[in-house]
Amino acid sequence: MDIVWDKEPVSAKEITLIAAETIGWNKNTSYTIIKKLIEKKALERTEPNFICTSLVKKEAVQKAETQSLIDKLYKGSKKAFFASFIENDVSEEELEALKKLLEKR
């Protein structure tokens, strides 16, 4: 999806070329993924040239994936999720930015 979000509208052929170069996927793998994304209603492909556009926003996918990660690894605890970051190498600048984000809420 990153390829589509970065380049859309983009042809299916261009997606396969970029995926081959950046990820190492062969053409068949790329077309299989495109087909699955269309079936899941995340991607739309139109004629001519099989032009692909996203039907879901990147931010919505990121939010859903982050929540899934929190649910799986931290038993749904956002506090535990954030604590794992703070315990590691987080710069003062990053901590201040996080504080500001929380204060805006």
C-alpha positions as CSV (number, residue, x, y, z in Angstrom):
1,M,0.0,0.0,0.0
2,D,2.9,2.4,0.6
3,I,3.7,2.3,-3.1
4,V,0.1,3.2,-3.9
5,W,-0.1,5.9,-1.2
6,D,3.2,7.4,-2.4
7,K,2.5,7.3,-6.2
8,E,-1.2,7.2,-6.7
9,P,-2.8,7.1,-9.1
10,V,-0.4,4.4,-10.2
11,S,-0.6,1.6,-12.8
12,A,-0.5,-2.0,-11.6
13,K,2.6,-2.4,-13.9
14,E,4.4,0.4,-12.1
15,I,3.5,-1.1,-8.8
16,T,5.1,-4.4,-9.9
17,L,8.3,-2.6,-11.1
18,I,8.7,-0.6,-7.8
19,A,7.9,-3.7,-5.7
20,A,10.5,-5.7,-7.6
21,E,13.1,-3.0,-7.1
22,T,12.4,-2.1,-3.5
23,I,11.1,-5.4,-1.9
24,G,12.3,-8.0,-4.3
25,W,8.9,-9.3,-5.2
26,N,8.3,-11.0,-8.6
27,K,5.5,-9.8,-10.8
28,N,3.1,-12.6,-9.9
29,T,3.4,-11.8,-6.1
30,S,2.7,-8.1,-6.8
31,Y,-0.4,-8.9,-8.8
32,T,-1.6,-11.4,-6.2
33,I,-1.3,-8.7,-3.5
34,I,-3.1,-6.1,-5.7
35,K,-5.9,-8.6,-6.2
36,K,-6.2,-9.3,-2.5
37,L,-6.3,-5.6,-1.7
38,I,-9.0,-5.1,-4.3
39,E,-11.0,-7.9,-2.7
40,K,-10.6,-6.3,0.7
41,K,-11.8,-3.0,-0.7
42,A,-8.5,-1.3,0.2
43,L,-7.6,-0.7,-3.4
44,E,-9.5,0.2,-6.6
45,R,-8.2,-0.7,-10.1
46,T,-9.7,1.0,-13.1
47,E,-9.2,0.9,-16.9
48,P,-7.2,1.8,-19.0
49,N,-3.8,0.6,-17.8
50,F,-5.2,-0.9,-14.6
51,I,-4.7,2.4,-12.7
52,C,-4.7,1.8,-8.9
53,T,-5.9,4.2,-6.2
54,S,-6.3,3.6,-2.5
55,L,-9.8,3.4,-0.9
56,V,-8.4,3.6,2.6
57,K,-6.3,6.4,4.2
58,K,-2.8,5.6,5.3
59,E,-3.5,7.1,8.7
60,A,-6.6,4.9,9.2
61,V,-4.5,1.8,8.5
62,Q,-1.7,2.9,10.8
63,K,-4.2,3.5,13.6
64,A,-5.8,0.1,13.2
65,E,-2.5,-1.7,13.0
66,T,-1.1,0.2,16.0
67,Q,-4.2,-0.8,18.0
68,S,-3.8,-4.4,16.9
69,L,-0.2,-4.3,18.1
70,I,-1.2,-2.8,21.4
71,D,-3.9,-5.4,21.9
72,K,-1.6,-8.3,21.0
73,L,1.7,-7.3,22.7
74,Y,0.5,-5.1,25.6
75,K,-3.0,-6.7,26.3
76,G,-4.6,-3.5,25.2
77,S,-2.7,-1.2,27.6
78,K,-1.6,2.0,25.9
79,K,0.2,2.9,29.1
80,A,2.4,-0.3,28.8
81,F,2.9,0.5,25.1
82,F,4.2,4.0,25.8
83,A,6.2,2.8,28.8
84,S,8.2,0.4,26.6
85,F,9.3,3.4,24.5
86,I,10.2,5.6,27.4
87,E,12.3,2.9,29.0
88,N,14.5,2.7,25.8
89,D,16.5,5.4,24.1
90,V,14.1,8.3,23.7
91,S,15.6,11.7,23.4
92,E,14.5,14.6,25.5
93,E,13.3,16.3,22.3
94,E,11.1,13.2,21.5
95,L,9.7,13.2,25.0
96,E,8.8,16.8,24.8
97,A,7.1,16.3,21.5
98,L,5.1,13.4,23.0
99,K,4.1,15.6,26.0
100,K,2.8,18.3,23.7
101,L,0.8,15.7,21.8
102,L,-0.8,14.5,25.0
103,E,-1.5,18.1,26.2
104,K,-3.4,18.8,23.0
105,R,-5.8,16.1,23.8
